[in-house]
Each structure stands twice: as C-alpha cells, then as structure tokens.
Amino acid sequence: MRVGIIVPQGWTGEYKGVAPVAAWQRSVKITRRAESLGFESAWLFDHFHTTPEPLDTITFEAYTALTALAGQTDRIRLGQIVTCAAYRNPALMAKMISTMDVISGGRMEIGVGAGWKREEFDAYGYEFPSTHDRLGRLRDTLEILTKMFEPGRATYTGEYTSVAGAINEPQPVQRPRPPIMVGGNGREVTWRLAARYADELNLDATPPAELPEALEVIAARCAEVDRDPVSLPVSVHIWWEHLDAAGSRAELIDAYREAGAARVMTLVRAAAQDPDELDRFREDCVAAGAQLEEATI
C-alpha cells in the first residue's frame, strides 16, 4: 500500500496568522521533505477558503500551487484531492493538466469529483446544482478529459458541457494519459462512473472495518462494465482529525493495508508548524508495512 501526503495549504486553518510568503515556503519545504522521505505522492485540496468556517486567512489555490511544486521537486507525484468538476471548464482542465504534466516531467494525477461545499459555490459565484446535475456534470467532465487526452481533436456533446474540435497540445507526457482518480462515496452513480472512466477510486474517510464490503460493491460495479476490478485500485483519504485521534497511527495505517486499500492520503497537519512530524509519520508508515521509497535525508 502506497502513502501520499496532503501538503498543508491553509484549508484547515493551519496557516492562520502566518504571512503568505512564509506559508508558501513552508508548503514547499514540506513537499520536498515528503519526497526525500520516500512518500510517493503529494496532494492539495481543491478548495478556495478555509473549513469548517470561512476565515480571512490563507488557502492556496490547488492548480497554481501544484505547478509551482512541480518545479521544486523531482520524483514525487502530484495531484488534487479532489477537483470539483463544476469549478473549471473540463476542456480547460485537460489543457491545464497536460501542461502541468509536461512541466513536471510526467508526474501529474487528476483527482476529480462532483463537488459538495455549497458555501464555496455561493461565495465564488458558482450555481450550486442538484446532486443529480452535479453528477451529470462529473460524467461529462470525465468524457471530455478522456477525449482531450487522446490524439487528435476532441468532440463531445454532453448534457452539461461540450467540446467541438478542441485541440489539446501539448499532449501530456504520460501515455495514454495522466491517471484519473474519481473521488466520492456514492455507490450508485460515482462508483459506476469510476468503473467506467477512472484509473483509481478514492473514498473519503471510509473506516477500515467498512472497506472490505465497499470493495465488494466496487467489484460489482466493475463487473457491470466487464472490467477486471484489479484494474481499479481503491484509495482512501484519511481526514487529519481521524489520524490525530488514532491511538496508534501505525495501527490505523496497517488496518487500511490489511483491509485492501491500494493507497492512503492524509494531511499531517502538525507538519505545518513542525516538519519533523513527517519523519515521525514515516516511521509509523514503515511500522505498518506501507510501501515507501528509500529515504534520502
């Protein structure tokens, strides 16, 4: 089981009272530290202001920050956990990801979901559609991303968004495309979309005890489209509160490994103030039998 680090960017209020330039320097330092400690990926939330309450403090935007982090790292993979499909035109999203994949030398991953945080939609001028419509837009987004990463011009007429002869050059370095990770816990629609379109399904805060049963349902969703479930690895986003509340972080990570998670991603929130927390978390992951690269520190 692989382990990804969600890099502090301010979304949980961890940068309250920190000057923006100093906060960004911390984010860069933590990402570099994660790479040198052998973590395989680094992630940013795609949110615009803090949670649970909007505060007048830092939240770095995901795509611009990931592009900058690509220039500050060499090996670690980079992605969003996860992009709200409604926040960006999907053809533009594909263009951005392709450019970012070139800049990073082929290290980008695409996390995408339907979106959920209504107060953010309202604050930034986005219409907040029904669940049905948000899932429909996610379907159209996945169709367009798939077509934009294929050679030639992309054409698709969807219910919510379309493209007509869209050119996506440069194409991404990774072929056939950067991995697409669909995020969400919706068994009826989201998991079916993942089975049809995704290279990975990311579950949000699913406890280890519930994961085996979820994997059975996901396998059934794959069977509906004649897909081998082995080809759809399932990862879990562990919320930082759950990580901090665990009696033993090593035991929690091990529980996910034993339950069948292919990858876990989590925010080690304390690293925003003390980067050595990442070293201690690495020790927990090693004790849990997780798969990490050799540390270079």
SERO-4910 file (N, C-alpha, C, O; in steps of 0.05 Angstrom, whole numbers):
BEGIN
 pado doro    nc1    nc2    nc3   cac1   cac2   cac3    cc1    cc2    cc3    oc1    oc2    oc3
  Met    A     17    -24      0      0      0      0     17     25      0     36     28     16
  Arg    A     11     43    -19     26     68    -21     15     89     -2     -8     87      7
  Val    A     31    110      3     22    131     21     28    158      8     50    164      0
  Gly    A      7    175      7     10    202     -3      6    222     19     -9    217     38
  Ile    A     20    244     17     18    266     37      2    289     25      8    299      3
  Ile    A    -18    297     40    -33    322     32    -17    345     44    -14    347     69
  Val    A     -8    363     27     10    384     35     -6    407     48    -26    415     37
  Pro    A      2    417     71    -11    440     83    -13    463     63      7    470     51
  Gln    A    -37    474     60    -41    497     42    -59    518     55    -65    538     43
  Gly    A    -67    513     80    -83    532     95   -112    525     97   -126    538    113
  Trp    A   -122    504     83   -151    499     82   -163    493    109   -185    500    115
  Thr    A   -147    479    126   -158    472    153   -150    493    174   -153    488    198
  Gly    A   -141    517    165   -134    538    183   -106    536    195    -99    550    213
  Glu    A    -90    518    183    -63    513    195    -44    536    190    -23    538    202
  Tyr    A    -51    554    172    -34    577    166    -46    603    177    -38    625    169
  Lys    A    -65    601    195    -76    626    207    -54    641    221    -40    631    238
  Gly    A    -52    667    215    -32    684    227     -5    683    214     13    697    223
  Val    A     -1    666    194     25    664    180     24    681    155      4    681    140
  Ala    A     45    696    150     47    713    126     47    695    101     58    673    102
  Pro    A     35    704     79     32    686     56     59    675     45     60    652     39
  Val    A     79    692     43    105    683     32    117    662     51    127    641     41
  Ala    A    116    666     77    126    647     96    110    621     95    122    599     97
  Ala    A     84    623     92     67    599     90     74    583     65     77    558     66
  Trp    A     78    597     43     85    582     18    112    569     21    116    546     12
  Gln    A    131    582     33    157    570     38    155    544     54    169    525     50
  Arg    A    137    544     74    132    520     89    120    498     72    129    475     74
  Ser    A    101    505     55     89    485     37    110    472     19    110    448     15
  Val    A    128    488      8    149    478     -8    168    460      8    175    438     -1
  Lys    A    175    469     31    193    453     48    181    426     55    195    406     55
  Ile    A    155    426     62    142    401     69    141    382     46    144    358     49
  Thr    A    135    393     22    133    376     -2    161    363     -8    163    340    -14
  Arg    A    181    380     -7    208    369    -11    215    348     10    228    328      4
  Arg    A    207    353     35    213    334     56    198    308     51    209    286     55
  Ala    A    173    310     43    158    286     36    171    270     14    172    245     16
  Glu    A    181    283     -6    195    270    -27    220    256    -17    226    233    -24
  Ser    A    236    270     -1    261    258      9    256    235     28    274    218     32
  Leu    A    233    235     41    226    213     60    214    189     46    209    169     59
  Gly    A    210    191     20    201    167      5    171    165      1    162    144     -8
  Phe    A    155    186      9    127    185      3    123    187    -27    137    202    -40
  Glu    A    103    173    -38    102    170    -67     86    193    -80     89    197   -104
  Ser    A     70    208    -65     54    228    -78     48    251    -58     49    247    -33
  Ala    A     43    275    -69     36    298    -54     10    310    -66      8    312    -90
  Trp    A     -9    318    -49    -35    326    -57    -43    353    -45    -34    361    -24
  Leu    A    -60    367    -60    -72    392    -49   -102    390    -52   -113    378    -71
  Phe    A   -116    401    -32   -145    403    -34   -152    424    -55   -138    443    -58
  Asp    A   -175    420    -68   -185    440    -87   -207    455    -74   -231    452    -80
  His    A   -199    473    -56   -218    490    -42   -207    518    -41   -183    523    -44
  Phe    A   -225    537    -37   -219    566    -41   -216    581    -14   -202    601    -13
  His    A   -230    571      6   -227    584     33   -228    563     54   -234    539     48
  Thr    A   -223    570     78   -218    551    100   -244    536    108   -266    544    102
  Thr    A   -239    514    121   -260    497    133   -254    493    162   -231    493    169
  Pro    A   -274    489    180   -303    488    174   -316    515    170   -338    517    159
  Glu    A   -303    537    179   -314    563    176   -296    580    158   -271    578    160
  Pro    A   -308    595    139   -291    613    122   -277    634    139   -290    650    152
  Leu    A   -251    634    138   -235    654    153   -220    671    133   -214    662    111
  Asp    A   -214    696    141   -199    714    124   -169    707    127   -153    723    137
  Thr    A   -162    684    118   -134    674    120   -128    657     96   -145    652     79
  Ile    A   -103    647     95    -93    635     71   -106    608     64   -109    591     82
  Thr    A   -113    605     39   -117    578     27   -105    580     -1   -117    594    -18
  Phe    A    -83    567     -6    -70    568    -33    -87    553    -53    -97    531    -47
  Glu    A    -90    564    -77   -105    551    -99    -89    527   -109    -64    528   -112
  Ala    A   -103    505   -115    -90    480   -120    -74    479   -145    -50    470   -145
  Tyr    A    -85    487   -168    -71    483   -193    -46    500   -196    -25    490   -205
  Thr    A    -48    525   -188    -24    542   -190     -3    533   -170     21    533   -177
  Ala    A    -11    525   -146      8    515   -126     21    489   -135     45    486   -132
  Leu    A      6    471   -147     17    445   -156     38    450   -178     58    437   -180
  Thr    A     32    469   -196     51    475   -217     77    485   -206     98    477   -215
  Ala    A     75    503   -186     99    512   -173    114    490   -159    139    489   -160
  Leu    A     99    472   -145    112    450   -131    126    431   -151    146    418   -144
  Ala    A    115    428   -175    128    412   -195    156    421   -201    174    405   -206
  Gly    A    160    448   -201    186    459   -206    205    457   -182    229    462   -185
  Gln    A    195    449   -159    211    448   -135    217    419   -127    230    414   -107
  Thr    A    208    400   -143    211    371   -136    220    356   -161    220    366   -183
  Asp    A    229    331   -156    239    315   -178    225    288   -183    221    280   -206
  Arg    A    216    275   -161    205    248   -164    176    246   -155    160    232   -168
  Ile    A    168    259   -134    142    255   -122    120    262   -141    121    282   -156
  Arg    A     99    246   -141     76    250   -158     58    272   -146     59    276   -121
  Leu    A     42    285   -162     27    308   -153     -2    307   -163     -7    298   -185
  Gly    A    -21    316   -146    -48    315   -154    -67    331   -136    -58    342   -116
  Gln    A    -92    332   -144   -113    346   -128   -130    325   -114   -136    304   -126
  Ile    A   -138    330    -90   -155    312    -75   -180    326    -64   -179    336    -42
  Val    A   -201    328    -80   -202    324   -108   -214    350   -120   -227    365   -106
  Thr    A   -210    353   -146   -221    376   -161   -252    374   -162   -263    353   -167
  Cys    A   -265    396   -157   -294    398   -162   -298    402   -192   -288    421   -203
  Ala    A   -313    384   -204   -318    385   -233   -331    411   -241   -328    420   -264
  Ala    A   -346    424   -223   -360    448   -231   -343    473   -230   -351    494   -240
  Tyr    A   -319    472   -219   -303    496   -215   -288    504   -240   -281    528   -243
  Arg    A   -283    486   -259   -267    492   -282   -279    479   -307   -288    456   -306
  Asn    A   -280    493   -329   -287    481   -354   -270    456   -359   -246    458   -356
  Pro    A   -282    433   -365   -266    409   -367   -245    409   -389   -224    396   -387
  Ala    A   -251    422   -411   -231    424   -433   -207    441   -423   -184    434   -429
  Leu    A   -212    463   -409   -191    478   -398   -176    462   -377   -151    464   -375
  Met    A   -190    447   -361   -177    430   -341   -158    410   -354   -136    407   -344
  Ala    A   -166    398   -376   -149    380   -390   -124    394   -401   -102    383   -400
  Lys    A   -128    418   -411   -106    434   -421    -86    440   -399    -62    438   -402
  Met    A    -97    448   -376    -80    455   -353    -65    430   -344    -41    432   -339
  Ile    A    -78    408   -341    -65    383   -332    -44    374   -352    -22    366   -343
  Ser    A    -49    376   -377    -29    368   -397     -4    386   -395     18    375   -396
  Thr    A     -8    412   -392     15    430   -389     30    423   -363     55    423   -363
  Met    A     15    419   -341     28    412   -316     43    385   -318     63    382   -305
  Asp    A     32    366   -333     46    341   -336     73    345   -351     92    331   -344
  Val    A     73    362   -370     98    368   -384    118    382   -365    141    374   -364
  Ile    A    108    402   -350    125    417   -332    137    398   -311    160    401   -303
  Ser    A    121    379   -301    130    361   -280    146    337   -290    156    321   -275
  Gly    A    148    334   -317    162    311   -328    145    285   -325    157    263   -323
  Gly    A    119    288   -326    101    264   -326     95    254   -298     95    230   -293
  Arg    A     88    273   -279     83    265   -252     55    273   -242     49    270   -218
  Met    A     38    283   -260     12    293   -251     -9    270   -250     -9    251   -266
  Glu    A    -27    273   -230    -51    256   -228    -75    275   -226    -72    297   -217
  Ile    A    -98    265   -234   -122    282   -235   -142    270   -215   -154    249   -220
  Gly    A   -147    284   -193   -168    276   -175   -193    293   -182   -190    318   -182
  Val    A   -216    281   -186   -239    296   -194   -264    284   -181   -267    259   -181
  Gly    A   -282    301   -172   -308    292   -160   -330    312   -167   -325    332   -182
  Ala    A   -353    307   -157   -377    323   -164   -378    350   -149   -391    368   -159
  Gly    A   -364    352   -127   -366    377   -111   -388    375    -90   -408    362    -94
  Trp    A   -384    389    -68   -403    387    -46   -405    411    -28   -426    414    -14
  Lys    A   -386    429    -28   -385    450     -8   -401    474    -17   -390    492    -30
  Arg    A   -426    475    -11   -444    495    -22   -436    524    -15   -438    541    -32
  Glu    A   -426    528      9   -419    556     16   -397    566     -2   -395    591     -6
  Glu    A   -380    549    -12   -359    557    -30   -370    564    -57   -362    584    -69
  Phe    A   -389    547    -67   -402    554    -92   -415    582    -90   -411    599   -108
  Asp    A   -430    586    -69   -444    612    -65   -424    635    -64   -429    656    -76
  Ala    A   -403    632    -48   -385    654    -44   -370    662    -70   -364    686    -74
  Tyr    A   -365    643    -87   -349    648   -111   -365    651   -136   -354    651   -158
  Gly    A   -392    652   -133   -409    658   -156   -415    635   -174   -424    638   -196
  Tyr    A   -412    610   -163   -420    587   -178   -449    579   -171   -456    579   -147
  Glu    A   -464    571   -190   -490    560   -184   -486    533   -171   -469    517   -179
  Phe    A   -502    527   -150   -500    501   -136   -522    483   -146   -545    486   -137
  Pro    A   -516    465   -165   -537    449   -176   -546    427   -157   -534    423   -136
  Ser    A   -567    413   -165   -575    389   -151   -554    367   -152   -536    368   -169
  Thr    A   -557    348   -134   -538    325   -135   -539    312   -162   -518    305   -173
  His    A   -562    308   -173   -565    296   -199   -549    311   -221   -535    299   -237
  Asp    A   -552    337   -220   -538    354   -240   -508    355   -236   -492    355   -255
  Arg    A   -499    355   -211   -471    355   -205   -458    329   -215   -436    328   -225
  Leu    A   -472    307   -211   -462    281   -220   -463    279   -251   -445    267   -263
  Gly    A   -483    292   -263   -483    293   -292   -460    309   -303   -449    301   -324
  Arg    A   -454    331   -290   -431    347   -299   -405    331   -295   -386    333   -312
  Leu    A   -403    315   -274   -379    299   -270   -377    279   -292   -355    274   -303
  Arg    A   -399    266   -301   -398    248   -323   -387    262   -348   -370    251   -362
  Asp    A   -399    285   -355   -389    300   -378   -360    307   -376   -345    306   -396
  Thr    A   -352    315   -352   -323    322   -348   -305    298   -353   -285    301   -366
  Leu    A   -313    275   -344   -296    251   -348   -296    243   -378   -275    235   -388
  Glu    A   -318    247   -392   -318    242   -421   -299    261   -435   -283    252   -452
  Ile    A   -300    286   -428   -283    306   -441   -254    303   -435   -237    305   -452
  Leu    A   -248    297   -409   -220    292   -402   -209    269   -418   -187    270   -429
  Thr    A   -224    247   -420   -215    224   -435   -210    230   -464   -189    222   -475
  Lys    A   -228    245   -476   -224    252   -504   -202    272   -509   -188    270   -529
  Met    A   -198    291   -490   -177    311   -493   -149    299   -491   -130    310   -502
  Phe    A   -147    276   -477   -121    264   -474   -115    244   -497    -93    233   -498
  Glu    A   -133    240   -515   -129    223   -538   -117    240   -561   -122    264   -562
  Pro    A   -103    227   -580    -92    242   -603   -115    254   -619   -137    243   -621
  Gly    A   -110    277   -632   -129    289   -649   -147    309   -634   -144    313   -610
  Arg    A   -166    320   -648   -184    340   -637   -207    326   -622   -217    305   -631
  Ala    A   -216    339   -601   -236    327   -584   -264    339   -590   -267    363   -591
  Thr    A   -283    321   -594   -311    330   -598   -329    313   -580   -327    288   -580
  Tyr    A   -346    326   -566   -365    312   -548   -388    331   -542   -384    354   -535
  Thr    A   -413    321   -545   -436    336   -538   -449    324   -514   -460    302   -515
  Gly    A   -447    338   -491   -458    329   -466   -482    344   -458   -490    363   -471
  Glu    A   -494    335   -436   -518    349   -426   -511    375   -413   -527    393   -412
  Tyr    A   -486    376   -401   -479    400   -385   -456    415   -397   -453    439   -392
  Thr    A   -439    402   -412   -416    416   -424   -407    400   -449   -410    375   -450
  Ser    A   -396    414   -468   -389    401   -494   -362    413   -504   -353    434   -495
  Val    A   -351    399   -523   -328    409   -538   -332    403   -568   -345    383   -575
  Ala    A   -321    419   -585   -324    415   -614   -298    421   -628   -290    443   -633
  Gly    A   -283    399   -633   -257    402   -646   -236    415   -629   -219    429   -639
  Ala    A   -237    410   -603   -218    422   -585   -190    410   -588   -187    386   -589
  Ile    A   -170    427   -590   -142    419   -593   -129    419   -565   -131    438   -550
  Asn    A   -116    397   -558   -101    396   -533    -72    390   -538    -63    367   -537
  Glu    A    -57    411   -543    -28    409   -547    -15    429   -529    -23    452   -528
  Pro    A      6    421   -514     19    395   -516      2    373   -503    -13    378   -484
  Gln    A      4    349   -514     -8    326   -500      9    320   -475     33    327   -474
  Pro    A     -3    307   -456     13    301   -432     36    281   -437     35    267   -457
  Val    A     55    282   -420     78    263   -423     69    235   -418     77    217   -433
  Gln    A     53    230   -398     44    203   -391     24    193   -413      6    208   -421
  Arg    A     28    169   -422     10    157   -441     -1    131   -430     13    116   -417
  Pro    A    -27    126   -434    -44    141   -452    -54    168   -441    -65    184   -455
  Arg    A    -50    172   -414    -59    197   -402    -49    198   -373    -40    177   -362
  Pro    A    -49    221   -360    -45    221   -331    -68    206   -318    -91    208   -326
  Pro    A    -62    191   -296    -83    176   -283   -106    193   -273   -101    215   -262
  Ile    A   -130    184   -278   -154    197   -269   -164    183   -244   -169    159   -244
  Met    A   -167    198   -222   -176    187   -197   -203    200   -190   -204    224   -185
  Val    A   -225    185   -191   -251    195   -184   -254    193   -154   -248    172   -142
  Gly    A   -263    215   -142   -266    215   -113   -296    216   -105   -311    232   -116
  Gly    A   -303    200    -86   -331    201    -76   -340    174    -64   -329    153    -71
  Asn    A   -360    176    -47   -371    152    -34   -398    143    -44   -411    126    -32
  Gly    A   -407    155    -66   -433    148    -77   -433    122    -92   -421    120   -113
  Arg    A   -446    102    -81   -446     75    -92   -461     73   -118   -453     57   -136
  Glu    A   -482     88   -121   -500     84   -144   -490     97   -169   -491     86   -191
  Val    A   -479    122   -167   -470    137   -190   -440    140   -191   -427    133   -211
  Thr    A   -428    151   -170   -400    157   -170   -383    132   -175   -364    132   -191
  Trp    A   -389    110   -161   -374     86   -165   -377     74   -192   -359     62   -203
  Arg    A   -401     77   -204   -405     68   -232   -389     85   -251   -378     75   -270
  Leu    A   -388    111   -246   -371    129   -263   -342    121   -261   -327    121   -281
  Ala    A   -333    115   -236   -305    107   -233   -299     81   -248   -279     79   -261
  Ala    A   -318     62   -246   -314     37   -260   -312     41   -291   -297     26   -304
  Arg    A   -326     60   -301   -326     65   -330   -302     82   -339   -291     77   -361
  Tyr    A   -294    102   -323   -275    121   -333   -248    123   -318   -229    131   -330
  Ala    A   -247    114   -293   -224    122   -276   -202    101   -276   -206     78   -283
  Asp    A   -179    110   -267   -156     93   -262   -153     87   -232   -137     70   -224
  Glu    A   -169    101   -216   -168     97   -187   -194    109   -176   -205    128   -186
  Leu    A   -204     97   -154   -227    108   -139   -217    115   -112   -205     99    -98
  Asn    A   -223    140   -104   -215    150    -78   -239    153    -60   -257    168    -66
  Leu    A   -239    139    -37   -261    140    -18   -254    161      4   -230    163     11
  Asp    A   -274    174     14   -269    195     33   -276    185     61   -299    181     68
  Ala    A   -255    181     77   -257    175    106   -272    149    111   -283    145    133
  Thr    A   -272    131     93   -284    104     98   -268     90    119   -244     86    115
  Pro    A   -280     81    141   -264     67    162   -254     40    151   -266     28    134
  Pro    A   -231     31    162   -220      5    153   -240    -18    155   -241    -35    138
  Ala    A   -256    -18    176   -275    -40    180   -296    -41    158   -307    -63    153
  Glu    A   -302    -19    145   -322    -18    124   -311    -22     96   -326    -24     77
  Leu    A   -285    -22     94   -272    -23     68   -277    -49     53   -283    -48     29
  Pro    A   -274    -73     66   -278    -97     51   -305    -99     38   -307   -108     15
  Glu    A   -326    -91     51   -353    -92     39   -355    -72     17   -368    -78     -4
  Ala    A   -343    -48     20   -343    -29     -2   -328    -40    -27   -337    -35    -49
  Leu    A   -307    -54    -22   -292    -65    -45   -308    -86    -60   -306    -89    -84
  Glu    A   -326   -100    -46   -343   -120    -59   -363   -105    -77   -368   -114   -100
  Val    A   -374    -83    -68   -393    -67    -84   -378    -56   -108   -389    -56   -130
  Ile    A   -354    -45   -104   -339    -33   -126   -332    -55   -147   -333    -49   -171
  Ala    A   -326    -79   -138   -321   -101   -157   -346   -107   -173   -344   -112   -197
  Ala    A   -369   -105   -161   -394   -109   -175   -399    -87   -196   -409    -93   -218
  Arg    A   -392    -62   -189   -394    -40   -208   -376    -45   -232   -383    -39   -255
  Cys    A   -352    -55   -227   -334    -62   -249   -346    -84   -267   -344    -83   -291
  Ala    A   -357   -104   -254   -369   -126   -269   -391   -116   -288   -395   -128   -309
  Glu    A   -405    -96   -280   -427    -85   -297   -417    -75   -324   -431    -75   -343
  Val    A   -391    -67   -325   -380    -57   -350   -357    -75   -359   -340    -67   -375
  Asp    A   -358   -100   -350   -339   -120   -359   -310   -112   -354   -292   -115   -370
  Arg    A   -306   -100   -330   -279    -91   -323   -268   -108   -300   -283   -115   -281
  Asp    A   -243   -116   -302   -230   -130   -280   -226   -111   -257   -213    -90   -260
  Pro    A   -237   -117   -234   -235    -98   -211   -206    -93   -203   -200    -73   -190
  Val    A   -188   -112   -209   -160   -108   -203   -149    -83   -217   -130    -71   -207
  Ser    A   -161    -76   -239   -151    -53   -254   -162    -26   -243   -155     -5   -254
  Leu    A   -178    -27   -222   -188     -2   -209   -179     -2   -180   -195    -10   -163
  Pro    A   -155      6   -174   -146      7   -146   -163     27   -131   -172     47   -141
  Val    A   -167     21   -105   -183     38    -88   -166     50    -66   -152     35    -52
  Ser    A   -167     76    -63   -151     90    -43   -171    103    -23   -195    105    -28
  Val    A   -160    113     -1   -176    126     20   -163    152     29   -139    152     34
  His    A   -179    173     30   -170    198     42   -176    196     72   -199    194     80
  Ile    A   -155    195     88   -158    195    118   -158    224    127   -138    238    124
  Trp    A   -180    233    138   -181    260    148   -162    264    171   -158    246    188
  Trp    A   -150    287    172   -129    292    192   -139    288    221   -124    279    238
  Glu    A   -164    295    225   -176    291    252   -175    262    260   -170    255    283
  His    A   -181    244    241   -181    215    247   -152    205    252   -148    188    269
  Leu    A   -133    216    237   -106    209    241    -96    217    268    -83    202    282
  Asp    A   -103    242    276    -94    252    302   -107    238    325    -96    236    347
  Ala    A   -132    229    320   -147    216    342   -140    187    346   -148    175    366
  Ala    A   -126    176    327   -119    147    328   -101    142    352    -82    157    356
  Gly    A   -106    122    367    -88    114    389    -61    108    379    -41    114    392
  Ser    A    -59     96    355    -34     89    342    -37     94    313    -53     81    300
  Arg    A    -22    113    302    -23    119    273    -14     95    258    -25     89    236
  Ala    A      6     81    268     16     57    254     -6     36    252    -10     23    231
  Glu    A    -21     32    273    -43     12    273    -65     20    254    -76      3    240
  Leu    A    -71     46    252    -91     56    233    -82     51    204    -98     41    188
  Ile    A    -57     58    198    -47     53    171    -47     24    165    -54     15    143
  Asp    A    -38      8    184    -38    -21    179    -66    -32    175    -70    -51    159
  Ala    A    -85    -21    189   -113    -31    185   -123    -26    157   -137    -42    146
  Tyr    A   -116     -3    146   -123      2    118   -109    -16     99   -120    -26     79
  Arg    A    -83    -22    104    -68    -40     87    -81    -68     88    -85    -81     67
  Glu    A    -87    -77    112    -99   -104    115   -127   -105    102   -136   -126     92
  Ala    A   -141    -82    102   -169    -82     91   -169    -81     61   -190    -85     49
  Gly    A   -146    -75     48   -145    -76     19   -142    -49      5   -145    -48    -19
  Ala    A   -136    -28     20   -132     -2      7   -106     -3    -10    -85    -14      0
  Ala    A   -107      7    -34    -83      8    -51    -65     32    -44    -41     32    -48
  Arg    A    -78     52    -32    -63     77    -25    -80     92     -5   -104     91     -5
  Val    A    -66    106     13    -80    125     31    -66    152     28    -42    154     23
  Met    A    -82    173     31    -72    200     31    -82    214     56   -105    211     64
  Thr    A    -64    229     68    -73    244     93    -56    269     97    -34    271     87
  Leu    A    -69    288    111    -55    312    119    -43    308    146    -58    304    166
  Val    A    -17    310    148     -4    310    174     -3    340    182     17    354    177
  Arg    A    -24    348    195    -29    377    199     -7    390    215      0    413    211
  Ala    A      3    376    235     23    387    253     49    394    238     65    409    248
  Ala    A     53    382    214     77    388    199     78    417    190     99    427    183
  Ala    A     55    430    189     55    459    182     71    475    201     82    496    194
  Gln    A     72    466    226     88    480    246    115    466    251    135    479    259
  Asp    A    115    440    248    139    424    254    143    403    232    132    381    234
  Pro    A    160    409    212    164    389    190    175    362    199    172    343    185
  Asp    A    187    361    223    196    336    234    174    316    239    178    292    241
  Glu    A    149    326    240    126    309    243    124    289    219    115    266    223
  Leu    A    133    297    196    133    279    173    152    256    178    146    233    170
  Asp    A    175    261    190    194    239    196    181    219    215    183    195    211
  Arg    A    167    229    235    153    211    254    131    196    240    126    172    247
  Phe    A    117    209    222     95    195    208    107    173    189     95    152    185
  Arg    A    130    179    178    143    159    161    149    134    178    145    111    168
  Glu    A    159    138    202    165    115    219    139     98    224    140     74    225
  Asp    A    117    112    228     91     98    232     84     82    207     75     59    209
  Cys    A     88     94    183     81     80    158     99     56    154     89     35    145
  Val    A    124     58    160    143     36    157    135     13    176    134    -10    169
  Ala    A    128     21    201    119      1    220     94    -13    211     89    -37    219
  Ala    A     77      1    196     52    -11    186     56    -28    161     37    -40    151
  Gly    A     80    -29    151     85    -45    127     77    -31    101     74    -44     80
  Ala    A     74     -4    102     67     11     77     91     12     59    114      8     67
  Gln    A     85     17     33    106     18     12    116     47      9    102     64      0
  Leu    A    141     51     17    154     77     14    181     73     -1    193     52      1
  Glu    A    189     94    -15    215     94    -27    237     97     -5    230    105     18
  Glu    A    261     91    -11    283     95      8    287    124     14    287    141     -5
  Ala    A    289    131     39    293    159     46    320    169     37    340    154     38
  Thr    A    322    194     29    347    206     20    357    228     38    376    242     31
  Ile    A    344    231     61    353    251     81    378    240     96    389    254    113
***
